[in-house]
């Protein structure tokens, strides 16, 4: 006997990896390229630094334009709207399999005045107590060498891509 499996009306997101969109904000300080990174909030990243930072980014669904999602996520994670000439970067794949679409844009932001949206989780685990944490607990500007140490390893490719694009200008 042959068994036939039918998958009818399966949502696309069951068969596809998650995807994120983000913004790699950059500036030149005394002709040195700097990039803006954020540090994830919450208890899991409290004592992590090297390899824990990220571009401001977040997940989006297939029915949303990726650049629109990237702008939204930047504002949610920094409290600041972003505009300018967006430069598409080569997407990267993180260790989890998540595909990250990113755009670079030149601009400036005071990293000391950002404010982020929040999330709630049970903390400590199995305590029955809910705690609220900021999605991003801090932000900073880094030169590209330092940024490559601080950022999630898979996202180094975004910095390399930006550096290549800007090479004739710097």
MDAnalysis code that builds the backbone (N, CA, C; Angstrom):
import MDAnalysis as mda
import numpy as np

u = mda.Universe.empty(510, n_residues=170, atom_resindex=np.repeat(np.arange(170), 3), trajectory=True)
u.add_TopologyAttr("name", ["N", "CA", "C"] * 170)
u.add_TopologyAttr("resid", np.arange(1, 171))
u.add_TopologyAttr("resname", ["UNK", "UNK", "UNK", "UNK", "UNK", "UNK", "UNK", "UNK", "UNK", "UNK", "UNK", "UNK", "UNK", "UNK", "UNK", "UNK", "UNK", "UNK", "UNK", "UNK", "UNK", "UNK", "UNK", "UNK", "UNK", "UNK", "UNK", "UNK", "UNK", "UNK", "UNK", "UNK", "UNK", "UNK", "UNK", "UNK", "UNK", "UNK", "UNK", "UNK", "UNK", "UNK", "UNK", "UNK", "UNK", "UNK", "UNK", "UNK", "UNK", "UNK", "UNK", "UNK", "UNK", "UNK", "UNK", "UNK", "UNK", "UNK", "UNK", "UNK", "UNK", "UNK", "UNK", "UNK", "UNK", "UNK", "UNK", "UNK", "UNK", "UNK", "UNK", "UNK", "UNK", "UNK", "UNK", "UNK", "UNK", "UNK", "UNK", "UNK", "UNK", "UNK", "UNK", "UNK", "UNK", "UNK", "UNK", "UNK", "UNK", "UNK", "UNK", "UNK", "UNK", "UNK", "UNK", "UNK", "UNK", "UNK", "UNK", "UNK", "UNK", "UNK", "UNK", "UNK", "UNK", "UNK", "UNK", "UNK", "UNK", "UNK", "UNK", "UNK", "UNK", "UNK", "UNK", "UNK", "UNK", "UNK", "UNK", "UNK", "UNK", "UNK", "UNK", "UNK", "UNK", "UNK", "UNK", "UNK", "UNK", "UNK", "UNK", "UNK", "UNK", "UNK", "UNK", "UNK", "UNK", "UNK", "UNK", "UNK", "UNK", "UNK", "UNK", "UNK", "UNK", "UNK", "UNK", "UNK", "UNK", "UNK", "UNK", "UNK", "UNK", "UNK", "UNK", "UNK", "UNK", "UNK", "UNK", "UNK", "UNK", "UNK", "UNK", "UNK", "UNK", "UNK", "UNK", "UNK", "UNK", "UNK"])
u.atoms.positions = np.array([
    [0.830, -1.168, 0.000],
    [0.000, 0.000, 0.000],
    [0.891, 1.253, 0.000],
    [0.533, 2.222, -0.816],
    [1.278, 3.472, -0.911],
    [0.522, 4.542, -0.145],
    [1.235, 5.215, 0.715],
    [0.632, 6.326, 1.470],
    [0.958, 7.631, 0.759],
    [-0.050, 8.440, 0.585],
    [0.138, 9.745, -0.031],
    [-0.123, 10.789, 1.034],
    [0.851, 11.650, 1.219],
    [0.705, 12.746, 2.178],
    [0.331, 14.003, 1.424],
    [-0.684, 14.642, 1.882],
    [-1.114, 15.884, 1.229],
    [-0.962, 17.041, 2.206],
    [-0.334, 18.085, 1.753],
    [-0.161, 19.292, 2.551],
    [-0.985, 20.389, 1.890],
    [-2.153, 20.595, 2.425],
    [-3.073, 21.555, 1.837],
    [-3.117, 22.811, 2.693],
    [-3.003, 23.946, 2.045],
    [-3.114, 25.250, 2.709],
    [-2.157, 25.428, 3.888],
    [-0.932, 24.931, 3.738],
    [0.055, 25.170, 4.789],
    [0.527, 26.609, 4.717],
    [0.610, 27.299, 5.850],
    [1.160, 28.658, 5.820],
    [2.617, 28.603, 5.357],
    [3.024, 29.587, 4.568],
    [4.381, 29.616, 4.053],
    [5.419, 29.639, 5.166],
    [5.110, 30.312, 6.285],
    [6.121, 30.447, 7.325],
    [6.419, 29.127, 8.040],
    [5.644, 28.065, 7.807],
    [5.969, 26.771, 8.387],
    [7.103, 26.092, 7.632],
    [7.271, 26.454, 6.401],
    [8.265, 25.782, 5.578],
    [9.482, 26.658, 5.297],
    [9.458, 27.887, 5.741],
    [10.556, 28.802, 5.447],
    [11.223, 29.256, 6.740],
    [12.499, 29.563, 6.635],
    [13.204, 30.103, 7.787],
    [12.710, 31.512, 8.068],
    [12.895, 31.936, 9.298],
    [12.503, 33.291, 9.660],
    [13.419, 34.286, 8.963],
    [12.919, 35.507, 8.857],
    [13.684, 36.564, 8.199],
    [13.591, 37.845, 9.010],
    [14.655, 38.620, 8.971],
    [14.719, 39.901, 9.665],
    [15.169, 40.975, 8.688],
    [14.869, 42.216, 9.053],
    [15.316, 43.363, 8.267],
    [15.863, 44.400, 9.223],
    [16.948, 45.045, 8.819],
    [17.564, 46.020, 9.713],
    [18.315, 47.116, 8.991],
    [18.802, 48.040, 9.802],
    [19.518, 49.216, 9.313],
    [20.918, 49.242, 9.908],
    [21.917, 49.402, 9.053],
    [23.292, 49.631, 9.487],
    [23.570, 51.125, 9.305],
    [23.392, 51.868, 10.387],
    [23.635, 53.312, 10.365],
    [25.141, 53.537, 10.435],
    [25.629, 54.472, 9.625],
    [27.064, 54.766, 9.649],
    [27.290, 56.266, 9.592],
    [28.499, 56.657, 9.997],
    [28.931, 58.053, 9.942],
    [30.445, 58.062, 9.811],
    [30.953, 59.235, 9.473],
    [32.396, 59.434, 9.447],
    [32.737, 60.407, 10.562],
    [33.633, 59.991, 11.440],
    [34.104, 60.843, 12.523],
    [35.591, 61.058, 12.297],
    [35.939, 62.285, 11.952],
    [37.327, 62.606, 11.630],
    [37.842, 61.675, 10.524],
    [37.004, 61.487, 9.506],
    [37.281, 60.654, 8.325],
    [37.357, 59.162, 8.621],
    [37.038, 58.755, 9.851],
    [37.025, 57.337, 10.195],
    [35.587, 56.826, 10.175],
    [35.383, 55.726, 9.443],
    [34.056, 55.113, 9.358],
    [33.675, 54.509, 10.706],
    [32.471, 54.836, 11.178],
    [31.923, 54.269, 12.397],
    [30.534, 53.712, 12.092],
    [30.170, 52.648, 12.804],
    [28.847, 52.053, 12.646],
    [28.137, 52.030, 13.996],
    [26.820, 52.099, 13.919],
    [25.955, 52.155, 15.099],
    [25.400, 50.767, 15.370],
    [25.634, 50.262, 16.577],
    [25.153, 48.939, 16.964],
    [24.344, 49.029, 18.251],
    [23.482, 48.046, 18.446],
    [22.669, 47.972, 19.662],
    [22.954, 46.663, 20.393],
    [22.753, 46.711, 21.704],
    [22.963, 45.537, 22.555],
    [21.601, 45.045, 23.023],
    [21.315, 43.752, 22.859],
    [19.996, 43.241, 23.264],
    [19.788, 43.324, 24.767],
    [18.586, 43.710, 25.142],
    [18.234, 43.792, 26.554],
    [17.769, 42.446, 27.076],
    [17.447, 42.424, 28.341],
    [16.937, 41.207, 28.964],
    [18.021, 40.412, 29.652],
    [17.613, 39.421, 30.394],
    [18.551, 38.678, 31.234],
    [19.528, 37.780, 30.480],
    [19.185, 37.331, 29.292],
    [20.054, 36.404, 28.569],
    [21.328, 37.065, 28.051],
    [21.288, 38.367, 27.823],
    [22.452, 39.077, 27.277],
    [23.103, 40.017, 28.293],
    [22.616, 39.989, 29.520],
    [23.076, 40.931, 30.549],
    [24.597, 40.969, 30.668],
    [25.252, 39.836, 30.688],
    [26.700, 39.784, 30.892],
    [27.466, 39.410, 29.625],
    [26.829, 39.566, 28.474],
    [27.487, 39.240, 27.208],
    [27.826, 40.520, 26.466],
    [29.003, 40.539, 25.851],
    [29.427, 41.725, 25.105],
    [29.964, 41.322, 23.736],
    [31.130, 40.723, 23.692],
    [31.719, 40.320, 22.420],
    [30.790, 39.341, 21.707],
    [30.433, 39.667, 20.470],
    [29.575, 38.812, 19.670],
    [28.090, 38.942, 19.960],
    [27.717, 39.818, 20.897],
    [26.303, 39.939, 21.282],
    [25.601, 41.128, 20.640],
    [26.338, 42.102, 20.160],
    [25.742, 43.314, 19.586],
    [25.164, 43.007, 18.204],
    [24.340, 43.934, 17.700],
    [23.648, 43.714, 16.436],
    [23.332, 45.049, 15.775],
    [22.978, 44.987, 14.502],
    [22.346, 46.151, 13.900],
    [20.915, 46.182, 14.443],
    [20.273, 47.349, 14.517],
    [18.853, 47.366, 14.883],
    [18.060, 46.635, 13.790],
    [17.362, 45.576, 14.178],
    [16.651, 44.750, 13.199],
    [15.537, 43.982, 13.883],
    [14.673, 43.397, 13.074],
    [13.603, 42.573, 13.614],
    [12.938, 41.773, 12.521],
    [12.136, 40.808, 12.958],
    [11.472, 39.910, 12.023],
    [10.340, 40.604, 11.280],
    [10.055, 40.089, 10.097],
    [8.926, 40.571, 9.297],
    [8.353, 39.413, 8.518],
    [7.111, 39.573, 8.097],
    [6.421, 38.538, 7.328],
    [6.553, 38.815, 5.837],
    [6.228, 37.812, 5.040],
    [6.365, 37.923, 3.588],
    [5.494, 39.016, 2.979],
    [4.416, 39.397, 3.661],
    [3.532, 40.402, 3.078],
    [3.957, 41.838, 3.405],
    [5.106, 42.013, 4.045],
    [5.620, 43.350, 4.355],
    [6.903, 43.585, 3.572],
    [7.062, 44.784, 3.054],
    [8.289, 45.136, 2.349],
    [9.441, 45.179, 3.356],
    [10.557, 44.569, 3.006],
    [11.686, 44.449, 3.929],
    [12.229, 45.803, 4.385],
    [12.369, 46.773, 3.492],
    [12.894, 48.081, 3.891],
    [11.927, 48.785, 4.844],
    [10.638, 48.643, 4.619],
    [9.642, 49.215, 5.535],
    [9.801, 48.594, 6.922],
    [9.995, 47.279, 6.962],
    [10.202, 46.586, 8.237],
    [11.488, 47.054, 8.909],
    [12.548, 47.245, 8.133],
    [13.828, 47.688, 8.687],
    [13.693, 49.066, 9.337],
    [12.991, 49.973, 8.676],
    [12.777, 51.313, 9.242],
    [11.944, 51.231, 10.522],
    [10.908, 50.399, 10.505],
    [10.061, 50.229, 11.691],
    [10.867, 49.691, 12.863],
    [11.651, 48.664, 12.599],
    [12.454, 48.047, 13.660],
    [13.491, 49.018, 14.213],
    [14.086, 49.828, 13.348],
    [15.054, 50.822, 13.822],
    [14.379, 51.769, 14.806],
    [13.198, 52.228, 14.446],
    [12.475, 53.158, 15.324],
    [12.049, 52.472, 16.627],
    [11.596, 51.225, 16.546],
    [11.198, 50.503, 17.764],
    [12.370, 50.291, 18.711],
    [13.559, 50.060, 18.164],
    [14.708, 49.737, 19.000],
    [15.516, 50.947, 19.443],
    [15.294, 52.096, 18.802],
    [16.065, 53.294, 19.175],
    [15.193, 54.462, 19.611],
    [13.913, 54.411, 19.274],
    [13.036, 55.540, 19.553],
    [13.194, 56.664, 18.549],
    [13.924, 56.433, 17.459],
    [14.177, 57.454, 16.446],
    [13.789, 56.952, 15.064],
    [13.065, 57.778, 14.326],
    [12.752, 57.449, 12.931],
    [14.027, 57.615, 12.110],
    [14.118, 56.898, 11.022],
    [15.309, 56.948, 10.174],
    [14.900, 57.260, 8.740],
    [15.683, 58.115, 8.097],
    [15.434, 58.462, 6.705],
    [16.774, 58.744, 6.055],
    [16.793, 58.790, 4.764],
    [18.031, 59.070, 4.048],
    [18.123, 58.236, 2.796],
    [19.324, 58.164, 2.246],
    [19.583, 57.373, 1.046],
    [20.000, 55.972, 1.498],
    [19.092, 55.013, 1.335],
    [19.333, 53.650, 1.807],
    [20.095, 52.853, 0.760],
    [21.149, 52.194, 1.208],
    [22.002, 51.381, 0.343],
    [21.749, 49.915, 0.688],
    [21.239, 49.168, -0.269],
    [20.995, 47.747, -0.025],
    [22.296, 46.983, 0.157],
    [22.357, 46.163, 1.202],
    [23.525, 45.325, 1.463],
    [23.183, 43.874, 1.121],
    [24.203, 43.068, 0.909],
    [23.988, 41.647, 0.628],
    [23.388, 40.983, 1.866],
    [22.278, 40.260, 1.727],
    [21.696, 39.562, 2.885],
    [22.686, 38.555, 3.469],
    [22.561, 38.313, 4.750],
    [23.401, 37.315, 5.430],
    [22.486, 36.272, 6.076],
    [23.048, 35.125, 6.386],
    [22.317, 34.065, 7.071],
    [22.980, 33.867, 8.437],
    [22.195, 33.992, 9.499],
    [22.721, 33.796, 10.844],
    [22.764, 32.306, 11.175],
    [23.463, 31.963, 12.243],
    [23.640, 30.569, 12.661],
    [22.300, 29.846, 12.818],
    [21.276, 30.578, 13.246],
    [19.935, 30.001, 13.438],
    [19.240, 29.681, 12.120],
    [19.808, 30.147, 11.003],
    [19.182, 29.976, 9.699],
    [18.371, 31.189, 9.279],
    [18.246, 32.162, 10.180],
    [17.481, 33.373, 9.867],
    [18.228, 34.206, 8.828],
    [17.500, 34.628, 7.796],
    [18.064, 35.487, 6.762],
    [17.847, 36.937, 7.169],
    [18.915, 37.731, 7.117],
    [18.847, 39.135, 7.515],
    [19.080, 40.014, 6.285],
    [18.072, 40.825, 5.973],
    [18.159, 41.819, 4.914],
    [18.532, 43.137, 5.583],
    [19.466, 43.874, 5.006],
    [19.902, 45.109, 5.664],
    [20.187, 46.199, 4.651],
    [20.024, 47.426, 5.143],
    [20.327, 48.621, 4.371],
    [21.236, 49.500, 5.203],
    [22.214, 50.097, 4.547],
    [23.082, 51.065, 5.211],
    [22.549, 52.451, 4.875],
    [22.686, 53.348, 5.828],
    [22.301, 54.737, 5.601],
    [23.211, 55.605, 6.461],
    [23.662, 56.710, 5.876],
    [24.513, 57.632, 6.633],
    [23.631, 58.512, 7.502],
    [24.057, 58.700, 8.735],
    [23.301, 59.535, 9.656],
    [24.001, 59.620, 10.992],
    [23.338, 60.263, 11.916],
    [23.898, 60.411, 13.251],
    [22.777, 60.277, 14.265],
    [23.091, 59.721, 15.387],
    [22.132, 59.538, 16.465],
    [22.925, 59.568, 17.765],
    [22.358, 60.175, 18.780],
    [23.007, 60.188, 20.091],
    [22.698, 58.860, 20.766],
    [23.703, 58.016, 20.861],
    [23.497, 56.670, 21.418],
    [23.100, 56.701, 22.892],
    [23.334, 57.807, 23.576],
    [22.983, 57.917, 24.995],
    [21.508, 58.218, 25.227],
    [20.792, 58.579, 24.168],
    [19.391, 58.978, 24.347],
    [18.397, 58.037, 23.678],
    [18.838, 56.857, 23.273],
    [17.898, 55.922, 22.644],
    [16.940, 55.367, 23.696],
    [15.785, 54.959, 23.246],
    [14.857, 54.229, 24.105],
    [14.160, 53.195, 23.242],
    [13.954, 52.032, 23.821],
    [13.498, 50.874, 23.079],
    [12.111, 50.435, 23.532],
    [11.447, 49.699, 22.650],
    [10.226, 49.018, 23.075],
    [10.612, 47.938, 24.081],
    [9.642, 47.297, 24.706],
    [9.922, 46.311, 25.747],
    [9.282, 44.967, 25.414],
    [9.686, 43.955, 26.141],
    [9.069, 42.637, 26.042],
    [8.932, 42.077, 27.451],
    [8.022, 41.139, 27.592],
    [7.769, 40.539, 28.895],
    [8.026, 39.041, 28.824],
    [8.736, 38.520, 29.852],
    [8.967, 37.083, 29.951],
    [8.850, 36.662, 31.409],
    [8.697, 35.378, 31.597],
    [8.719, 34.835, 32.952],
    [10.179, 34.824, 33.404],
    [10.452, 35.563, 34.497],
    [11.824, 35.636, 35.006],
    [11.807, 35.799, 36.505],
    [12.581, 35.018, 37.215],
    [13.392, 33.887, 36.776],
    [12.515, 32.762, 36.217],
    [13.141, 31.880, 35.414],
    [12.383, 30.782, 34.804],
    [11.642, 29.950, 35.859],
    [10.441, 29.548, 35.510],
    [9.575, 28.700, 36.343],
    [9.196, 29.349, 37.680],
    [9.342, 30.681, 37.762],
    [9.001, 31.391, 39.001],
    [7.542, 31.824, 39.028],
    [6.930, 31.852, 37.830],
    [5.571, 32.354, 37.741],
    [5.498, 33.877, 37.739],
    [6.642, 34.535, 37.840],
    [6.694, 36.001, 37.858],
    [7.045, 36.513, 36.463],
    [6.334, 37.535, 36.026],
    [6.612, 38.167, 34.730],
    [7.428, 39.432, 34.972],
    [8.443, 39.641, 34.129],
    [9.225, 40.863, 34.195],
    [9.296, 41.484, 32.809],
    [9.390, 42.788, 32.781],
    [9.485, 43.529, 31.532],
    [10.918, 44.021, 31.351],
    [11.427, 43.860, 30.131],
    [12.791, 44.270, 29.806],
    [12.776, 45.075, 28.507],
    [13.734, 45.996, 28.343],
    [13.849, 46.685, 27.048],
    [14.411, 45.721, 26.008],
    [13.934, 45.843, 24.779],
    [14.460, 44.999, 23.711],
    [15.938, 45.317, 23.463],
    [16.293, 46.585, 23.619],
    [17.675, 47.047, 23.486],
    [18.020, 47.792, 24.762],
    [19.143, 47.423, 25.402],
    [19.488, 48.098, 26.652],
    [20.554, 49.177, 26.499],
    [21.281, 49.160, 25.369],
    [22.257, 50.219, 25.116],
    [22.643, 50.200, 23.645],
    [23.256, 51.284, 23.233],
    [23.730, 51.424, 21.857],
    [25.059, 52.151, 21.889],
    [25.815, 52.031, 20.808],
    [27.110, 52.706, 20.751],
    [27.583, 52.806, 19.307],
    [28.491, 53.740, 19.091],
    [29.188, 53.884, 17.822],
    [30.538, 53.187, 17.955],
    [30.916, 52.422, 16.923],
    [32.193, 51.707, 16.939],
    [32.910, 51.905, 15.614],
    [34.259, 51.964, 15.664],
    [35.015, 51.890, 14.414],
    [34.800, 50.470, 13.877],
    [35.074, 50.258, 12.617],
    [34.708, 48.971, 12.010],
    [35.475, 47.785, 12.597],
    [36.728, 47.972, 12.987],
    [37.472, 46.852, 13.577],
    [36.849, 46.419, 14.901],
    [36.503, 47.381, 15.753],
    [35.875, 47.066, 17.031],
    [34.484, 46.491, 16.809],
    [33.735, 47.059, 15.865],
    [32.380, 46.587, 15.570],
    [32.389, 45.118, 15.157],
    [33.386, 44.707, 14.391],
    [33.470, 43.318, 13.939],
    [33.690, 42.349, 15.103],
    [34.244, 42.832, 16.196],
    [34.401, 42.001, 17.396],
    [33.122, 41.981, 18.219],
    [32.437, 43.110, 18.280],
    [31.245, 43.252, 19.117],
    [30.012, 42.592, 18.518],
    [29.880, 42.660, 17.187],
    [28.647, 42.246, 16.511],
    [28.531, 40.722, 16.413],
    [27.292, 40.254, 16.321],
    [27.011, 38.848, 16.044],
    [27.868, 38.442, 14.841],
    [28.582, 37.347, 14.982],
    [29.580, 36.940, 13.981],
    [29.031, 36.939, 12.550],
    [27.813, 36.475, 12.345],
    [27.237, 36.407, 11.000],
    [27.038, 37.791, 10.399],
    [26.843, 38.805, 11.239],
    [26.583, 40.158, 10.751],
    [27.846, 40.913, 10.355],
    [29.014, 40.329, 10.594],
    [30.277, 40.944, 10.163],
    [30.236, 41.187, 8.654],
    [29.574, 40.286, 7.931],
    [29.465, 40.432, 6.482],
    [28.794, 41.733, 6.064],
    [27.875, 42.228, 6.884],
    [27.221, 43.502, 6.572],
    [28.219, 44.658, 6.658],
    [29.064, 44.620, 7.673],
    [30.087, 45.666, 7.827],
    [31.095, 45.588, 6.687],
    [31.508, 44.372, 6.341],
    [32.443, 44.198, 5.221],
    [31.838, 44.716, 3.924],
    [30.558, 44.424, 3.698],
    [29.870, 44.875, 2.495],
    [29.819, 46.399, 2.443],
    [29.479, 47.028, 3.560],
    [29.452, 48.494, 3.625],
    [30.828, 49.076, 3.347],
    [31.862, 48.504, 3.937],
    [33.215, 48.996, 3.742],
    [33.606, 48.937, 2.266],
    [33.246, 47.847, 1.594],
    [33.540, 47.711, 0.171],
    [32.798, 48.771, -0.653],
    [31.550, 49.001, -0.330],
    [30.723, 49.981, -1.059],
    [31.288, 51.386, -0.889],
    [31.747, 51.707, 0.312],
    [32.229, 53.065, 0.611],
    [33.706, 53.277, 0.284],
    [34.413, 52.227, -0.049],
    [35.860, 52.299, -0.270],
    [36.281, 53.473, -1.153],
    [35.668, 53.710, -2.310],
    [36.087, 54.831, -3.149],
    [35.846, 56.196, -2.487],
    [34.896, 56.261, -1.535],
    [34.548, 57.537, -0.926],
    [35.398, 57.860, 0.303],
    [35.928, 56.839, 0.958],
    [36.638, 57.093, 2.222],
    [38.101, 57.346, 2.030],
])
